[in-house]
Amino acid sequence: MSVPDRWEVIQVKLHEPLRPMRAPGNAASAYLVFWWNDIPLGHALAHAGEFPFNEADIQRRALRAIAPAVGYYSLEHGFRPPLPVRRQRPSDDFPPPLESLAALSQPLKNLITKVPAAHSQVPVSVIVCTRRRPEKLKRCLAALRELDPSPAEIIVVDNSPEERRTLNVVEEFTGVVYRPEPALGLSRARNSGILRSSGEIVAFTDDDVLVHPRWLLGVWQAFSQDTVFGVAGLVLPAELETESQIRFEMDFGGFNRGYRPITFDSFFFNSMLDRGVPVWRIGAGANMAFRRNVFSQIGLFDERLGAGASGCSEDSEFWYRMLAAGMSIAYQPRAVVWHSHRVDRDAFRSQMRQYMRGHVAALLVQFEKHRHFGNIRRLFTTIPYAYYRRLRRMRLNDDWSSFFGEVLGCASGFIAYFRQSLPSAFTSSSRSNLDPKSISPAMPHRHKRPLADFLSDNPFPGPYTQGLFYREKMRAIHRVAPDAPVVEILEVGGGRSGLTSLLYPNVRVINIDLNAEYASAPCNQRPGVRFVCGDATDLPFEDESFDAVTMFDLLEHVPDDRQAMREAFRVLRPGGFLLVSTPNENWRFPYYRFMRAYCPPEEDLFAEWGHVRRGYSRTEVEKLVGFPASSTASFINPLTVLCHDVGFSNLSRRRRQLCWAMLGPITLAGYAFHRAGTKGTETAYAWIKPRVGHRSEKSQITPNRPAQASR
């Protein structure tokens, strides 16, 4: 492939009078970036032979490039950017009325109203991780000192502190904090910076980056939405001087994600979960920021990933964790930086090899943490097929060295993952010098139990026969439950099962149930557990009292389920999570007709269990809450339901045991191959309470309304 030696990057300011443009000197092409004041609107490519440009030529090229962004900022509908998913969100972005288009007057000049007023300083900690690149760091810090608004602090983490060159550069900039981090790895360096920082927002950039003076204004504006927990910004090329830089930007996509804001939320995550969520499309680690409490809820960067470890993808894996926990991430193109791509061919090839190595390792890490099989599908199907198609298109004069380097990078990703993961399997922590408590002093790290330990405490006898259905329920709950630090949890209708204290064993749990006899149950005598007799629809607690609320198999017992849900969110702190399990629209008893002769009528079972309804579809239960669940997992599928129905049948115990033995291979296969999205008869849900909204007032109801679940 023939690539020009040099392209000139030209910033075109449309708010200033346009002037004729000559052909760029000693350049084969020009990369034109169009701006209106501090708002980037688009870019266009122009070959040297197309020059010179007069004002009309520039306007024509600009109009084509900036139309989507200007339409987005000027009109309420019609110009929202598509998400990188197979099927777009159910369309609420219909084309704008003709009248709206006709009414536009000077849309560019109106863009100034989209930029918020500047503050002198914002509560943002900016972290720059560096290793043996003092010249680039000096340019980066010089640009950071020109920020308006300015950050609360700038922290440089030196990943090679044995050399003094980085420290010497930092000492030239008054007020910049120097933090040595001798343990090699970008993730380790970033984690070290997080623990040293104090800002409400923690922003990251790299030492080979120059930030726009209004960078933090774009970041701060994105966080004005209370539902946004992370931000990624626009990364433009600082220069395109070599073949390698041009190939990275043009052939491999670079870091530019467009000029229109995008929100990545649970719809994006769930839409691609079965194929591997393309979190790398969110942005780049050279331009990202997070609310401080994100690290308290989902932990720090995974130190098996990133430069110095697997190679890269520590940023995308962190975004994956955020989305899996129900958090939203905003791409904000008004937060602009310029990145210097690798200059020489060897560095470019090494970079692409490291990218694929890190990508494969990140897919394995994501599968390890979440058991989402879309990561495995991408690993063993999508990536090999993509390289097969690329191989078929390649010619003799193409860059075969880069191709084979990437393939070898994929293979080495497996080695990197297991090399990094196996040692940590036998140690309690990969780092003893990082104290997670310093992230949020009020909320120490206490995560959920490992799945195997949790399942081992199944309160039902016969975990693979009579108690298989309950084991499935526990697994589904574990799948959706955030691995987040919590201090106090309210378990509504926990009865005699005590699942919450089994799932989060080192927290304070209050189990509230209408049946006072359950106070003496063994699960309510565990350390840290307190039983309260009370009603789910009239909780005797102050607003925002708990870090989490659980309602396992409760809603189908409560006549006023909407009020129960209101109460749960009332006592839940902002950022806390709600876990719910309930039968869904597929539930029936017995599931198969041929079992009716051996089972009691469904009405009798409802009376015995205290059910007032069969169950909920996902739409119905999300309507009770008012917004979509952050994650869901089904359980009891058409194969494993056989064990469930036999367990509650009229058959004698001996015949039930015989049936379980005969059905064992079928039901165990159904259990083994069941995934979170497999068709099931019951569903576990997780929601994270936004920072605003869902502040319900206590409703006056009858005190004797049932609120317990004893099944």
C-alpha positions in Angstrom: 0.0 0.0 0.0 1.4 3.4 -1.0 0.9 6.1 1.7 2.0 9.8 1.3 5.0 10.7 3.4 3.4 13.7 5.1 -0.1 15.3 5.6 -0.5 18.7 7.1 -3.0 19.2 9.9 -4.7 22.6 9.5 -7.1 24.1 12.0 -9.8 26.1 10.1 -11.6 28.7 12.3 -15.0 29.3 10.8 -15.8 32.2 13.2 -13.0 34.2 11.7 -13.0 35.6 8.1 -12.0 32.9 5.7 -8.9 33.5 3.6 -7.6 31.8 0.4 -5.6 28.7 1.2 -2.5 27.6 -0.7 -1.3 24.0 -1.1 0.5 22.8 2.0 4.2 22.9 1.6 6.0 19.5 1.2 2.8 17.6 2.0 0.8 15.2 -0.1 -2.5 16.1 1.5 -4.1 18.3 4.2 -6.3 17.2 7.2 -8.6 20.2 7.7 -10.3 20.5 11.2 -13.2 22.9 11.3 -13.9 24.9 14.5 -16.4 27.5 15.6 -14.8 29.2 18.6 -13.9 26.3 20.9 -16.3 23.8 19.4 -14.9 21.2 16.9 -17.4 20.5 14.2 -15.8 18.1 11.7 -12.8 17.4 9.5 -12.1 16.9 5.8 -9.3 15.6 3.6 -7.9 17.5 0.7 -5.1 16.3 -1.7 -2.4 18.8 -2.6 -3.5 18.8 -6.2 -6.9 20.2 -5.2 -5.4 23.4 -3.9 -5.5 26.4 -3.9 -8.8 27.0 -2.2 -10.7 30.3 -2.3 -13.3 31.2 0.4 -16.1 29.5 -1.6 -14.1 26.2 -1.8 -13.5 26.2 1.9 -17.1 26.9 2.6 -18.3 24.0 0.4 -15.9 21.5 2.1 -16.8 22.9 5.5 -20.5 22.6 5.0 -20.3 18.9 4.1 -18.0 18.2 7.1 -19.9 20.1 9.8 -23.5 19.5 8.8 -24.1 16.6 11.2 -22.6 18.4 14.2 -24.3 21.7 13.5 -27.6 19.9 13.0 -27.1 18.1 16.3 -26.5 21.3 18.3 -29.2 23.3 16.5 -32.1 20.9 16.3 -33.8 18.7 18.9 -34.2 15.7 16.6 -32.8 14.2 13.4 -29.0 14.4 13.9 -28.2 12.1 16.8 -25.2 9.9 16.1 -25.8 6.2 15.7 -24.5 3.9 18.4 -22.0 1.1 17.4 -24.6 -1.6 17.8 -26.5 -4.0 15.4 -29.9 -2.4 16.0 -30.3 1.2 17.0 -32.4 2.4 19.9 -36.1 2.3 19.2 -36.4 5.5 17.2 -37.2 8.6 19.0 -34.8 10.5 16.8 -37.2 11.2 14.0 -36.3 13.6 11.2 -36.8 17.3 12.1 -39.9 19.0 10.7 -39.3 21.1 7.6 -40.4 24.1 9.6 -37.6 23.7 12.1 -35.0 23.5 9.3 -36.5 26.5 7.5 -36.5 28.5 10.8 -32.8 28.1 11.4 -31.1 31.4 11.2 -27.3 31.7 11.5 -26.9 28.3 13.2 -23.1 28.7 13.6 -23.4 31.9 15.5 -26.0 30.3 17.8 -23.5 27.6 18.8 -22.0 29.9 21.3 -25.1 29.4 23.5 -24.2 25.7 23.7 -21.0 26.5 25.6 -21.5 27.0 29.4 -19.9 29.9 31.3 -16.3 29.2 32.3 -15.3 28.8 36.0 -11.9 30.0 37.2 -11.3 26.5 38.6 -13.1 23.1 38.6 -12.7 20.3 41.2 -10.8 18.1 38.8 -7.6 16.2 39.5 -5.6 15.7 36.3 -3.3 12.7 36.3 -0.5 12.2 33.8 1.4 8.9 33.8 4.8 9.0 32.2 7.9 6.8 31.8 11.2 8.0 30.4 9.7 10.7 28.1 10.7 14.0 29.7 10.6 16.1 26.5 7.1 15.1 25.7 6.0 15.5 29.4 7.3 19.0 29.4 5.2 20.0 26.4 2.2 18.2 28.0 2.6 20.1 31.3 3.0 23.4 29.5 -0.3 22.9 27.8 -2.0 21.8 31.0 -0.8 25.1 32.7 -2.8 27.0 30.0 -6.1 25.4 30.9 -9.0 27.7 31.5 -10.7 26.7 33.8 -7.7 25.3 35.6 -7.8 22.0 37.5 -7.7 21.7 41.3 -4.4 19.7 41.0 -2.1 18.2 38.4 -0.4 14.9 39.4 2.5 13.4 37.5 3.1 9.7 38.2 6.6 8.6 37.3 6.7 4.9 36.3 10.5 5.0 36.2 11.5 7.1 39.3 15.1 5.7 39.4 15.8 8.3 36.7 15.7 12.0 37.8 14.8 13.4 34.3 11.0 13.3 35.0 11.4 14.9 38.4 13.5 17.6 37.0 10.8 18.5 34.5 8.1 18.5 37.1 10.1 20.8 39.3 10.0 23.4 36.5 6.2 23.7 37.0 5.1 25.2 40.3 2.3 23.4 42.0 2.5 20.2 39.9 2.5 17.1 42.2 5.2 14.5 41.6 4.4 10.9 42.7 6.9 8.1 42.0 5.5 4.6 41.2 8.3 2.1 40.9 6.0 -0.9 40.1 5.9 -1.1 36.3 2.6 -0.7 34.5 0.3 2.0 33.3 -2.6 0.6 35.4 -0.5 0.6 38.5 0.6 4.2 37.8 -3.0 5.3 37.2 -4.1 3.6 40.4 -1.3 5.3 42.3 -2.5 8.7 41.0 -6.1 8.0 41.9 -5.2 7.3 45.5 -3.1 10.5 45.7 -5.8 12.6 44.1 -8.5 14.6 45.9 -10.7 16.0 43.2 -14.4 15.2 42.8 -13.6 14.4 39.1 -10.4 12.4 38.2 -9.2 13.1 34.6 -6.5 11.3 32.7 -4.3 12.3 29.8 -1.0 11.0 28.5 2.5 12.6 28.2 2.3 12.5 24.4 -0.8 14.7 24.4 -1.5 18.4 24.2 -4.8 19.5 25.7 -7.0 22.2 24.3 -7.2 25.2 26.7 -11.0 24.6 27.2 -10.5 20.8 27.7 -11.8 20.8 31.3 -14.8 22.9 30.4 -16.0 20.2 28.0 -15.3 17.5 30.7 -17.1 19.5 33.4 -20.1 20.2 31.1 -20.5 16.4 30.4 -20.7 15.7 34.2 -23.5 18.3 34.6 -25.7 15.3 33.8 -26.2 13.5 37.0 -26.6 10.1 35.3 -23.1 10.3 33.7 -20.3 8.6 35.6 -17.6 8.7 33.0 -16.5 10.9 30.1 -14.4 10.3 27.0 -13.4 13.2 24.8 -12.3 13.9 21.2 -8.7 13.0 20.3 -7.3 14.7 17.2 -4.0 13.9 15.5 -1.3 16.4 16.6 0.5 15.8 13.3 0.5 13.4 10.4 4.2 13.6 9.4 5.0 9.9 8.6 3.5 6.9 7.0 2.9 5.2 10.3 1.0 8.2 11.8 -1.2 8.4 8.7 -1.9 4.7 8.7 -2.9 4.7 12.3 -5.2 7.7 11.8 -6.8 6.7 8.5 -6.5 2.9 8.1 -6.9 1.9 11.8 -9.4 4.6 12.8 -7.2 6.5 15.2 -8.9 7.8 18.4 -11.4 10.2 16.8 -14.9 9.1 17.6 -16.7 12.0 15.9 -18.0 15.5 16.6 -21.4 14.7 18.1 -21.9 13.8 21.8 -23.0 10.1 22.4 -24.2 8.5 25.6 -23.2 4.9 26.1 -25.6 3.3 28.6 -27.3 0.0 29.4 -29.0 -0.1 25.9 -25.6 0.0 24.2 -24.2 -2.6 26.6 -27.1 -5.1 26.5 -27.5 -4.7 22.7 -24.1 -6.1 22.1 -23.7 -8.4 25.1 -24.0 -11.6 23.1 -21.4 -10.6 20.5 -18.9 -8.8 22.7 -19.6 -5.2 23.7 -17.3 -2.8 21.6 -16.3 -0.7 24.6 -13.2 0.4 22.7 -15.5 2.5 20.5 -16.2 4.8 23.5 -12.9 6.7 23.4 -9.3 6.6 24.4 -7.4 6.5 27.7 -5.5 9.6 26.6 -8.7 11.6 27.2 -11.0 10.3 29.9 -12.5 11.3 33.2 -14.5 9.7 36.0 -16.5 10.7 39.1 -14.5 9.8 42.1 -17.1 7.5 43.6 -16.8 5.2 40.5 -13.6 3.8 41.9 -15.3 3.2 45.3 -18.1 1.2 43.6 -16.2 -0.9 41.0 -12.6 -0.7 42.1 -9.4 0.6 40.3 -7.9 -0.2 37.0 -7.1 -3.9 36.5 -3.3 -4.1 36.8 -3.1 -7.1 34.5 -3.9 -4.8 31.6 -2.3 -1.7 30.1 1.2 -0.8 29.0 3.8 -2.6 31.0 1.5 -5.6 31.5 -0.7 -7.0 28.7 -0.1 -4.0 26.4 -3.4 -2.0 26.5 -7.2 -2.1 27.1 -7.1 -1.2 30.7 -9.3 1.8 29.8 -11.9 -0.3 27.8 -12.1 -3.0 30.5 -12.8 -0.3 33.1 -15.6 1.1 30.8 -16.9 -2.4 30.5 -17.1 -2.7 34.3 -18.9 0.6 34.5 -21.5 -0.4 32.0 -22.0 -3.8 33.6 -22.7 -2.0 36.9 -25.4 0.2 35.2 -23.4 3.4 34.8 -23.5 5.6 31.8 -20.5 7.1 29.9 -20.7 10.2 27.8 -18.6 10.9 24.8 -18.1 14.7 24.7 -16.3 16.0 21.6 -15.9 19.5 23.1 -13.3 18.0 25.5 -10.5 18.1 22.9 -6.9 16.9 23.0 -4.2 16.3 20.3 -2.3 13.1 20.4 1.1 12.4 18.8 0.9 9.0 17.1 3.9 6.6 16.8 6.3 8.1 14.3 8.4 5.3 12.9 7.3 2.0 11.3 8.8 -0.3 14.0 7.1 1.6 16.8 3.8 1.5 14.9 4.0 -2.3 14.4 4.9 -2.8 18.0 1.9 -0.6 19.0 -0.5 -2.6 16.9 0.9 -5.9 18.3 0.5 -4.6 21.8 -3.1 -3.4 21.1 -4.2 -6.9 19.9 -2.4 -8.5 22.8 -4.1 -6.3 25.3 -7.5 -6.6 23.5 -7.4 -10.4 23.8 -6.3 -10.3 27.5 -9.1 -7.8 28.2 -11.7 -10.1 26.7 -10.5 -12.9 28.9 -10.5 -10.6 32.0 -14.1 -9.5 31.2 -15.3 -13.0 30.8 -13.6 -14.0 34.1 -15.3 -11.2 35.9 -18.8 -11.2 34.4 -19.2 -14.6 32.6 -20.5 -12.8 29.5 -20.0 -15.3 26.6 -20.0 -12.5 24.0 -16.4 -12.0 24.9 -15.6 -15.6 24.1 -17.6 -15.3 20.9 -15.6 -12.3 19.8 -12.3 -14.0 20.8 -12.8 -17.3 18.9 -15.2 -16.2 16.1 -15.3 -12.5 15.3 -11.5 -11.8 15.5 -10.4 -14.8 13.5 -13.0 -14.1 10.9 -11.9 -10.5 10.6 -8.3 -11.5 10.0 -9.4 -14.1 7.5 -11.2 -11.5 5.5 -8.3 -9.1 5.8 -5.9 -11.9 4.6 -8.0 -12.5 1.5 -7.8 -8.8 0.5 -4.0 -8.5 1.0 -1.6 -8.2 -1.8 2.1 -8.9 -2.1 3.2 -5.3 -1.5 1.0 -4.9 1.6 2.5 -4.7 5.1 2.7 -8.5 5.9 5.0 -7.9 8.8 2.3 -5.8 10.6 -0.4 -8.4 9.8 1.6 -11.3 11.3 2.6 -9.1 14.2 -1.1 -8.4 15.1 -1.9 -12.2 14.8 1.0 -13.0 17.1 -0.2 -10.3 19.4 -3.6 -12.0 19.6 -1.8 -15.3 20.5 0.4 -13.7 23.1 -2.7 -12.1 24.7 -3.6 -15.6 26.0 -0.1 -16.0 27.5 -0.2 -12.5 29.0 -3.6 -13.2 30.6 -2.6 -16.4 32.2 0.9 -15.2 33.2 -0.7 -12.2 35.0 -3.7 -14.1 36.4 -2.3 -17.3 37.8 0.0 -15.7 40.4 -2.8 -13.5 41.7 -5.0 -16.6 42.1 -2.8 -17.6 45.0 -2.3 -14.2 46.6 -4.8 -12.0 48.3 -3.7 -8.8 46.5 -1.5 -7.8 43.6 -0.4 -4.7 45.5 0.1 -4.2 49.1 1.1 -0.6 48.9 -2.3 0.6 47.5 -4.9 1.2 50.2 -8.3 1.2 48.5 -9.8 2.8 51.6 -8.2 6.1 50.6 -10.5 6.3 47.6 -13.5 6.9 49.8 -12.8 7.0 53.5 -16.5 6.6 54.4 -16.9 3.4 52.5 -14.3 0.6 52.8 -14.0 -2.1 50.2 -16.2 -5.1 51.0 -17.2 -7.1 47.9 -19.5 -9.9 47.3 -18.5 -13.5 47.9 -17.0 -15.6 45.2 -19.6 -17.6 43.3 -18.5 -21.0 44.4 -18.5 -20.0 48.1 -21.9 -18.4 47.8 -23.5 -21.4 46.1 -22.0 -23.8 48.7 -24.3 -22.2 51.3 -27.5 -23.1 49.4 -30.1 -23.4 52.2 -32.1 -26.0 50.2 -31.0 -29.7 50.6 -29.9 -31.5 47.4 -28.2 -28.6 45.5 -28.4 -30.6 42.2 -31.8 -32.1 42.7 -34.4 -30.7 45.1 -32.4 -27.5 45.6 -31.3 -27.0 42.0 -33.9 -24.3 41.4 -32.6 -22.3 44.4 -29.0 -22.8 43.2 -30.0 -21.3 39.9 -31.6 -18.4 41.7 -28.4 -17.8 43.7 -26.3 -17.9 40.6 -28.5 -15.4 38.7 -28.5 -13.0 41.7 -24.7 -13.3 41.9 -24.5 -12.5 38.1 -26.4 -9.2 38.5 -25.1 -8.2 41.9 -22.4 -5.4 41.7 -19.0 -6.3 43.1 -19.1 -3.0 44.9 -18.2 -1.9 48.4 -21.2 -1.5 50.7 -21.6 -0.9 54.4 -25.3 -1.4 55.2 -28.0 -3.3 53.2 -31.7 -3.6 53.7 -33.1 -7.0 52.8 -36.9 -6.7 52.3 -38.8 -9.9 52.8 -35.7 -12.0 53.5 -37.6 -14.4 55.7 -35.6 -17.5 56.7 -33.2 -17.6 53.7 -30.8 -14.8 54.5 -29.4 -14.6 51.0 -28.1 -11.1 51.4 -25.8 -11.8 54.3 -24.5 -14.8 52.3 -23.8 -12.7 49.3 -22.2 -9.8 51.2 -20.9 -11.4 54.4 -18.9 -8.5 55.9 -21.6 -5.8 55.9 -24.5 -4.9 58.2 -27.8 -6.4 57.0 -31.2 -5.5 58.3 -33.8 -8.1 57.3 -37.3 -6.7 57.4 -40.3 -9.1 57.2 -43.9 -9.1 58.2 -43.7 -12.5 60.0 -42.2 -11.9 63.5 -41.5 -15.7 63.9 -38.6 -15.4 61.4 -36.6 -13.4 64.0 -35.4 -16.7 65.5 -34.3 -18.2 62.2 -30.6 -19.1 62.1 -29.9 -16.7 59.2 -31.1 -13.8 61.3 -28.8 -14.7 64.2 -25.6 -14.3 62.1 -23.1 -11.6 63.1 -24.0 -8.3 61.6 -27.6 -9.3 60.8 -30.6 -7.6 62.6 -34.2 -8.6 62.1 -37.0 -6.0 62.0 -40.7 -6.9 61.8 -42.2 -4.5 59.3 -44.1 -3.9 56.1 -42.4 -3.6 52.7 -44.8 -0.8 51.7 -44.1 1.3 54.8 -40.5 0.9 55.7 -39.6 2.4 59.1 -36.3 4.0 58.0 -35.1 7.4 57.1 -34.6 8.5 53.5 -31.4 7.4 51.9 -30.3 5.1 54.7 -28.9 2.2 52.9 -26.1 1.5 50.3 -28.2 -1.4 48.8 -31.7 -2.9 49.0 -32.6 -6.5 48.1 -36.1 -7.8 47.3 -35.7 -11.5 46.5 -39.0 -13.3 45.6 -41.0 -10.5 47.2 -43.0 -8.5 44.7 -45.3 -11.4 43.6 -46.4 -11.5 47.3 -47.2 -7.8 47.7 -50.6 -6.4 46.5 -49.3 -2.8 46.3 -46.0 -3.6 44.5 -45.6 -0.1 43.2 -45.6 1.3 46.7 -43.1 -1.3 47.8 -40.8 -0.3 45.0 -41.2 3.4 45.9 -40.2 2.6 49.5 -37.1 0.7 48.4 -35.9 3.6 46.3 -36.7 6.1 49.1 -34.4 4.4 51.6 -31.7 3.8 49.0 -28.8 6.2 48.8 -28.0 7.8 45.4 -25.5 5.6 43.6 -26.7 2.6 45.6 -28.2 -0.5 44.0 -31.4 -2.5 44.2 -31.5 -6.2 43.6 -34.8 -7.9 42.7 -35.7 -11.5 41.8 -39.2 -12.4 40.7 -41.1 -14.9 38.4 -41.4 -13.6 34.8 -44.1 -14.0 32.1 -42.9 -17.5 31.3 -43.7 -18.8 34.8 -46.4 -21.4 35.2 -47.0 -24.4 37.4 -46.5 -27.0 36.3 -44.5 -25.9 33.3 -45.4 -29.0 31.2 -48.9 -30.3 30.8 -48.0 -33.9 31.4 -47.0 -33.0 34.9 -50.5 -31.7 35.8 -51.6 -35.2 36.9 -48.9 -35.3 39.5 -48.9 -31.7 40.8 -51.3 -29.7 43.0 -53.4 -27.0 41.2 -51.6 -23.7 40.7 -54.2 -21.9 42.8 -53.4 -24.1 45.8 -49.7 -23.4 45.4 -50.5 -19.7 45.2 -52.5 -19.9 48.4 -49.7 -21.8 50.1 -46.9 -19.5 49.0 -48.9 -16.3 49.4 -48.7 -15.2 45.7 -51.0 -12.5 44.6 -49.8 -12.6 41.0 -47.9 -15.0 38.7 -45.0 -12.7 37.7 -43.8 -9.8 35.6 -42.4 -9.3 32.2 -39.3 -7.2 32.0 -41.3 -4.3 30.7 -43.7 -4.5 33.6 -41.2 -4.6 36.3 -39.1 -1.8 34.8 -42.3 0.3 34.6 -42.6 -0.1 38.3 -39.1 1.3 38.8 -39.4 4.0 36.1 -36.1 3.2 34.2 -34.4 0.2 32.7 -32.5 -2.3 34.8 -28.7 -2.1 34.6 -28.4 -5.9 34.3 -30.6 -8.9 34.3 -30.2 -12.7 34.5 -32.8 -15.4 34.0 -33.0 -18.7 35.8 -35.0 -22.0 35.8 -35.0 -22.8 32.1 -37.3 -25.3 30.3 -34.9 -28.1 31.2 -34.1 -27.3 34.9 -37.8 -26.6 35.5 -38.4 -30.3 35.6 -36.5 -30.6 38.9 -38.5 -27.6 40.3 -41.8 -29.1 39.4 -41.0 -32.5 40.7 -39.9 -31.0 44.0 -43.3 -29.3 44.5 -45.4 -32.2 43.1 -47.7 -34.6 44.9 -45.3 -37.6 44.3 -43.9 -39.4 47.3 -40.4 -38.6 48.4 -39.1 -41.9 47.1 -40.7 -41.3 43.6 -39.4 -37.8 43.6 -35.9 -39.0 44.2 -36.3 -41.5 41.4 -37.4 -38.8 39.1 -34.5 -36.6 40.0 -32.1 -39.4 39.4 -33.6 -40.1 35.9 -33.7 -36.4 35.0 -30.2 -35.6 36.3 -28.3 -35.6 33.0 -31.0 -33.4 31.4 -31.3 -30.9 34.2 -27.6 -30.7 34.9 -27.0 -30.0 31.2 -29.6 -27.3 31.3 -28.0 -25.8 34.4 -24.5 -25.9 32.8 -25.4 -24.2 29.6 -27.8 -21.6 31.0 -26.6 -18.1 30.3 -27.9 -14.8 31.7 -30.1 -14.2 28.5 -31.4 -17.8 28.2 -35.1 -18.2 28.3 -36.1 -18.8 31.9 -39.2 -18.7 34.1 -37.8 -16.2 36.7 -35.4 -13.2 36.4 -33.0 -11.4 38.7 -32.6 -7.6 38.1 -30.2 -4.9 39.3 -30.8 -1.1 39.3 -28.5 1.7 40.4 -30.2 4.7 41.8 -29.4 7.9 40.0 -28.2 10.9 41.8 -31.5 12.6 41.4 -35.1 11.4 41.2 -36.9 8.5 42.9 -37.3 10.4 46.1 -40.6 9.1 47.1 -42.6 10.3 50.1 -43.9 7.7 52.5 -47.4 6.8 51.6 -50.2 6.2 54.2 -51.3 2.6 53.8 -52.9 -0.1 55.8 -50.4 -1.6 58.3 -51.5 -5.2 57.8 -50.5 -5.4 54.1 -48.4 -8.6 53.6 -44.8 -8.1 52.7 -43.0 -11.4 53.3 -41.7 -14.1 51.0 -41.3 -17.5 52.7 -40.8 -19.7 49.7 
